Amino acid sequence: METKNAEANVSAISNFIKNIVNEDLKSGKVSQVVTRFPPEPNGYLHIGHAKAICTNFEIADDFNGLTNLRFDDTNPVKEDVEYVESIKEDVAWLGFQWDGLFFASDYFEEMYSRALVLIRKGLAYVDDQSADEIRETRGTLTQGGTNSPYRERTIEENLSLFERMRAGEFKDGERVLRAKIDMSSPNINLRDPVIYRILHAHHHNTGDAWCIYPMYTYAHPLEDAIEGVTHSLCSSEFEDQRPFYDWVIRECEMPNVPRQYEFARISLMNTVTSKRKLKQLVDEKAVDGWDDPRMPTISGLRRRGLTPESIRNFVRELGVSKGGGGSVVDTRMLDHFIREDLKLKALRTMGVLNPLKVVITNYPEDGVEMLEAENNSENPEMGNRMIPFSREIYIEQDDFMENPPAKYFRLFPGNEVRLKNAYFIKCNDFIKDADGNVVELHCTYDVETKSGSGFTGRKVKGTIHWVDAKSAVPAEFRLYEPLILDDEEGEEETSFMDKVNPNSLQIVQGFVEDNMKSVSPQDKFQFFRHGYFNVDPKYTTPDHLVFNLIVSLKSSFVV
């Protein structure tokens, strides 16, 4: 790799991690950058993981380095192949290709041998205390813990017991292997942490070959060292774990020495990113699975209609800053990048979400004409389309008021508006049902006012959208509000579930133009005055179109 080129890249889009990497290359501390994205396969990836993915892959790319996708699969009780496959799909969808695909379970034998190294050095011991007893004697954030009564077992006894643990002689929770560091350390993570526990559980990758499994905090640094990772990049909650990370690398005598660096994580308003809480939403059927468009999971955002480019641009704009919990980001910032990405890509068409029938009484009963409309006024290269127009059309219910307030410029008795890409129409009469609801308007049109004809005889203040009734395609529209009502994630399960917004999903039935008949799942459109929508890949069929609201059209957010 040519360091000179790497320096040129880092100078353009610098952050503290890139500065570190650049110095490491210049000094010869590393010859090739190797990063990794190491998810635990115990749930679906979410928007917070997107930052970790982009950071690891893009930093390696900037320095012509390598990035591994590695599954930290050390807990068979919570892991599943379903999660493995979803994670692979999400990373690839975001636009990244890993250089190596690895599993922590591939290294179980070496992890076991490194644990033997610790025991032989007098730096690990088998503890017979229960999990509750270990927790009680661990101390607090301000007060040190107390030594286990089994801490001074001989090396020979610890080796024998650990081998018997592996052989399956003990029950779950009967014994653990703990690192022997310092129970009085001010860092609670160094107070003899557990590094192996007994779990008689089937593993998705190793089957029943093991009944003891390494703890994540012990396994993770070993995995980095085994793979030759040079820069172990993680979010800020792991900062206090770094001393133990370094201890494991040093005392297990690993030939490769990775370094851990922490960056601030993403926290979005009205969004929950705890895997435990997301799983609770799924398990309690508060949402329609992990890919529900209201979920902050990558699969949910994809189904809703976000593009990988919008997510990557959002993450880049946030930047990479040091430590801390990171500030809470307004969701309007993400919405901004969605609009920016879609505004030149999405075909602009018309859809009526809450239909009100309009009869144009002076239009020929059997007449149909084709009107020309732009596909995207900001992108002329997308061309034009022809839309049918006839005697009966649908407009939005809220585009008519019987007794309008001041400055209401849409339809009301005696008022005239323009139909987008069509004619001026004037409301002359309306029909109500038995409940007093307006169900049909009777209007007349002015043939001289055809859009594009150059008519300048008079002006109207309102333009409304419409769909031709004769050719309209029925469609279902799914409209979303934030899933969580509070900006803060609740600590208690009950308080968290109480914050689920009961109005987070609204389903309405309407119509779209006849050019929507041939749409495919994940096609994206801008419906005039409503927003950007995505063809739902889960429920759309050839006979039933379902559109998910991606984002509304307007925002007050400024980058």
N, C-alpha and C positions, 0 to 999 in steps of 0.2 A: 504494500500500500504506500502511496506517496503522501507523506505528511503535509507537504506544501498544499496539495489540493484540499486536504481535510481542513487546514487552517483557513482557506478561502471560504469554505462552506460555513464554518463556525462564526466567522466575523460578520456574516450577513444576518444570522438569526441566533444571536448569542443568548445563552442562559448559563446559570452557574454550573450545571452538569456538563454542558458542552465545553465550558472553559476548563474544567477539570480533565475531561477526556483529551482535549487539545494539548494540555500541558503534559499529560502522561505519554502521549505520542511523541511530543518534542523531546522529552527527557529520555525516551527509550524505555520507560518503565513498562510499557506494553508495546507490542509490535502490531497487534491487530485487536480491534475492539470486538468484544463478544458480550451481548446482552441477552436477556431472556424474559419472556412473559410467562410467569409460573402460576396459573390459576389452580385452585382446588376444585376438582370436579364434583362439587356438592350443591350446585345450583347453576342458574343461567347468568351470563355476564350482564352487567348493567352499565349505565352511562359513566359511572365512576371508573369502571375498568377500561373504558375507551381512552381515558387519559393515560393510564399505565401502558396500554397497547401502543398508542401513538408515540409516547415518550420512548419506550424501549426500541421499537422498530425504526423510528425516524432518526434517533441519535445514531444507531448503528449504521443506517443508510448514509447519513451525512459524512461518516468517516470510513465508508467502504467496508464496514464490518459485518458481523453475523448476528442474527437473532434466533434463538431457539424458542419453540413453544414446548413448554414442559408442564406436565400435570403433576401437581403435588398431591398424589393420591395415597396419603398415609392413614386415612381413616375409612376403612371399608364399610362402616355402619352407615355413613352419610353419602357415600359416593355411588355414581351410577354411570353406565356407558351412555345413557341418554344425555347426560351433562357433557361428557367428553365430546360427543358428536356435535352438540349445539355450540360448544366453545370453538371448535375447529371451523364450523360454518360462520360464526360471527367474526372471527379474526380475518378469514378470507374475504367476507363481504365488506369489511372495512377497508380492504384494499391491500392487505399485507400478506406476504408469503414467508413462512418460517424456513430457516436453513436446516434445522434439525427438529425432529419430533421425538420427545422423550417423556418417560414416566419416572417419577420418584421410585416406584416399585421395581424398576429395572435395576436399581442400586441397593436393594434390600440386603443382599449378601455383603456388600462392601460396608454398608452402614453398620451391620452387625459386627463385622470384623473391627471397625473403628471403635465401636463400643467396648470390645475386648481390650483394645489399646488403652482406653481410659481406665478400665478396671485394673489392668496390670500396672498402670502408673499410680494407682491409688486415688484416681479422680472420678470414680463412679462406684456406686454401691446399690445393692438390692435392699429395698425398704418394704417391710411387711405392714406398714401403717395403711389404714384405709384412706380413700380420697378426702374424706371429711377431716380426718386427723391431720393429714398433710396440710390441708387448707388452714386449719386452726393454728398450726404451729409455724406457719409461714411468716406471720407478722403482718404489719400494716405498712402503708406508704411512709409512715414516720417512725415506726418502731420495728426493730429487727426481729427475726424469728428465733426459734429454739431448735437445737439439734435433734435429729431423730435418734431414738435409742438403738437403731441398727446402723448408725453412721460409721461406727468403728469396726464393722465386720472385717475379717481378714480378706486379703486379695483372693486366696484360694476358695474361701467360702462364697464370695461374690461370684467368682467364675463358675463355680459349681451350680449355684442357684440360677444364674442367668442362663446357663446351658439347659437346665431343667425347665426354665420358663419357656425356652424355645421348643423343647421337646413336648410341651403340652401337659406337663404334670400338674399345673395349677389352674384354678378357676379364674374367670375374669375378675379383675380388681383385687386379687389375693396378694399380688406383689407387683412392684414397679422397679424400674432401674432409674436412679437419680444421679445427676452430675453432682460431684462433691466440690463445691466452690466456697461460698461464704454465707452462712445463715445470718450474719450481722450486716451484710452489705446494704448500703442505702438504696441500691437498685434492686427492687424485689425480684427482678428477672434472674438475678445471680444467686438467689437463695436456694441452692440445690434443686434446680428445676427437674421435673420428671422428663426423661428422654426416651423411655420405652414403657409401654403398658401391654397387658395381656388382653387380647380380643379374639375369641374363637368365632370369627366371622369370615364369610366367603368374600374374597377380594375379586373385583372385576377383571384384574389383570393377572394376578398370581394364583387365583383359585384358593385352594386350602393348603398351600405350601407353608404358610406362616400362621402362627397364632399369637405372635408378639409383633407389635407395630411401633415404629419410631414416631415420636411426637414431631409436629411440624417444625417447631423452633430448632430442633436438633437436626432434622433431616434437611431442611432448606439450605443452610450453608454448605453442607456436604455435597448436595446436588450441584450447587454453583461451582464448587471446587472441582468436582469430578468432570464437569462439562467444560472447564476452562473459562468460565465467565470472568470477565475482567471488571465489569462495573455492574453491581447488583443494585438495580434501581427499584425503589419501592415507595409507597406512600408514608406519610409522616407518622402514622400510628406505630410504625416499627422502629422508630428512633431509639426508644428505650431498650429494644431488643438487640441493638447493634453490639454492645459489649459481650453478650452471650454468643452472638454470631461469630465475633472475632475469636472468642475463647474456644469455640468448637473447632474452628479452622486450625488454630494454633495447637491445641492439645491433642487433636486427632492426627496431627502431623501430616496434614494434606500438602502435597507438593505444589499445588496451585493455590494462590492466595487472592481470592476476589475481595473487592471492597464494596461495602454497602453505602449507598447514598439515598437520602430521603427527600421527597418533594411533597408539596402541599396537595391534598386530595381535592376532588370536586364535591361540593355540597350545593344542591339545587333547591330553591324554594319549592314548597309544597310537594316534595319528592322524598321517598324513602328508598334507601339503597342498602339497608341491612339485608343480607341473604336470608337470615332467620325470619325477618318480618315479611319479606317478599314471598317466602315459602308459606308463611301463615296466610297471606292473602289468597294464594293458590289453593291451599288445603281447605280453607273455610269457604271457598267458592265466592269470595268477594269480587273476584275477577275471572275472566274467561281463560285461565291458564297462564303460563309463563309468557306467552306471546300476545297477551291482551294489549291492545294499542294504548291503554292507559298506564301500562307498566313501564318503568324506566329501563327495562331489560333491552339489550341490543335487538333481540328478536321481536320484542314488542314495538320498539321504535321503527324497526324495518317494516313490520306489518302495518303500522300506522301510516308509513309513507316517507319517513325521513330518508335522506340519501346519505351514503357514506361520506361524500364530499362535505356536506353540511356539518356532520359531526366532527370530521377532521379539522375543518376550518374553525369551528367553535373551540375545540381543544387547543389549537394553535394560538388563537386569540387570548385564551386564558394564560398561556405561557407556563413556564416551569419555574416555580419559586421554592425557596427553602422552607422546610419544616412547618410546624404549626398545623392547625386543623384546616386551614384554608378558609377564605371567606365564603359566605353563602351567596351563590350566584343567582341573579334574577333569571327566571326561565325565559323571559322575553329576549334575553341575549341569544339563547339557542334558537328561538323563533326567528330572530333576525337573520341568522345564517341559513335557516331553511328557506326563507323567502328569497334571500340573495342568490341561492343556488338554483331555485326553481323558476325564478321570474323569466329567464330566457329559454328555459327548457320545456315548460309545461304548456300544452295547448290550452288556449282560453276559449271556453265554451259556456253554454248556458244550462243551468239546472234550476228547477223550481222545487223547493223543499216542502213548502206548505201551500199546495195548489188552490187557486181560486179560478174558476172557469170564466172566460170572457167570450161573449158572442159579438162579433163585429157585424152588426145587422145590415149594413149596406155593402158588405163584401159578397160576391157571387157564392151561392150555396155550394156549388161543386167546384169552385175555383181553387187552384193551387198554383203558387208561383215559387220560384227558387230565388233566394236572395243571397248576395255575396257577403261574406264576413271574414275578417282577418283572423288568423289562427293565433297570432301573438303580435300585438301592436308594437312591442318593444324589440321584436325579432322578425323583421320582414322575410327572412329566409325560410320561415316556417310556412309561408304561403297563405292562401285563402281557402275557404270551403264554401259550399253552397248549402243553405238551410231552407227547408220548406216553410211556407206561410199559407194559411188558409183561414176560413171564416171563424173557426173556434181555436182559441189558444188558452194556455194556463199562465197566470202570473202569480206572484207571491201574495198571500193573504194580507200581509202588512203593507202591501203597495196600494191598498185602497182603504179609505176611511170615510164613513158616512158623514161625520161631523169633525173635520180635521182641525187641529190647532193652527195657530199662526205659523207661517214659514214651512208648512207641509206642502211639498211640491209634487207629490205623486197623485194618483187618481182619487178624485172625489166628485160628487155630482156636479156636472157643468165644467169640470177642469179637463185640460188637454195635456198629454205627455207624449214623449217619443218612445216607441218601442225600439230597443236597440237593434240596429241594422235593418229596420223596417220603416214604419210610418208613424205619423202622429195619430193618436186615437183620442176620442173625447167620450167621457162617461155621460150617458143620458139617463140610465135607469139601472135598477138592481133588484134582485129577488132574494127574499129571506125564507128560511125554513120555519118550521113550527116553533122552534126555540128562539127565533129572532136572529139567527146567524145569517150573514150575507153569504149566499152560495153561488150566485151568478151575477155577472155584470153585463149590461147591454151597452155597447159602444158603437161609434161610427168612426171610420178612418177617412183621411184626406189623401186621395190618390196622388196628389201633386207633391206630397211631402216625403216621397220615397228616399230612403237613405242613399247618399251618393249621387243624387240627381242634381244637386246644386241649388236646391230650393232655399230661398232666403226671404220669403214673403213675411214670415213671422217667426218668433222664437218661443220655445217652451223652456221652463226651468227644470223639468224633471225628465230623466231617462230611466226606464225600467226594463228588466229582462223578462223573457217569456220563453215558452216552448210550444210549438205547434201541437194542438191536441190530437190531430188525426195521425201523426207519425211519432208522437211522443213515446219514449221507452220508459216503462215503470222502473223505479230505482229506490233502493233503501239507502238512507243517509245516516251515518252514525256520527254524532256530534259529541265532543269531549270537553270536559272541564277537568281541572286538577283532581287527581285521585285522593290526595291528602289535603285536608282543609287547613292544617296548621303548618307553619314554616319549620317548626321544631319537631324532631322525631321523639315520640313518647317513650319513656323508659319502661312503663308497665304495659303488659300485653293488652289489658282492657282499655287503657287510655289510648293506645295506638289504634286499635280497631274502632274506637269511638270517633277517631278523626277521619275515617274513610268517608268521602263525600258521596252521599246517596244520589246526587244528581250528576255524578261524573260521566254518565253515559245517557244520552238521549237519542232514541231511534225514531226517525220520521220517514214517511213514505211520500215520494214525490215523482218527478219526471225529469228526464234528460233528453237532449237532442237525439235524433235518430242516428247520428254518426257515432253514438256510443255503443251501438249493437255489437261491434267487433272488438271491443276493448279486451285487454288481457290483464290478469292479476298483476299488481304492482305498477300498472300504468298510472300516470299522475296528470291531473288536470287542474286548471284554475277555473272555478265556476264564478262567473261574473257576480261581483258584490258579496260573495259568500266566503271564498277562501280557496286554499289548495286542498285537493282531495286525492286519495289513493284508492285504487280498486282493491278491495280486501281479498287477499289470497286464500283465506280460510273458508269463507261462506259464499263467495261469488260463484254462480253457475251460469251456463249459457242462458238460462231462463230467469235468473234472479241476480241483478246487479247490486252489489253492496259497495258503497263508497265511504271511506273513513276520512274524517276531517283531519288534515295534517296540521294546518295552522291557518288562522284568519288572515285577512289581507292587511290590516292596519296594525301598527305598533308605534309606541312612543319611544321605544328604545333606540339609543344612538351609540354606536361603537366608538 
